[in-house]
Amino acid sequence: MSERTFRIMVRGSFDALSEEQRAELLARAAEHDVFNAAFTAEGSLTYDLAMRPFFTFRYLEYGEREEDIVAAGERAQAKAELWLGERGYAYKALKVSAEDMALMPLAKRQRKAQAAG
């Protein structure tokens, strides 16, 4: 059985940040800009706290079956909660969305390459 790749996004919003926490996040905002976003095993955080309190973590998770996507989403959520908790950032309204890359439609160029190969 081949390994499946899952792209997981964990979205939420910061809640009741102290002035110190807010200043810390704003100071590191360039590191967490959407232009630096990537799906990685360790997770990639993006936010624009100057505009709104929302954040998104992007994770790559793996499994062997389509059904493994549920556990992958739970692992990603746990990682996000751990990251936030370790820093003392309160949050609310976490939502997890996941995509199984094996089920994503191929682009026209990818279909042509598969047919030629």
Beta strands, then each sheet from edge to edge (+ up, - down):
strand 1: 4-14
strand 2: 44-47
strand 3: 54-63
strand 4: 91-100
sheet 1: 2+ 3- 1+ 4-
end
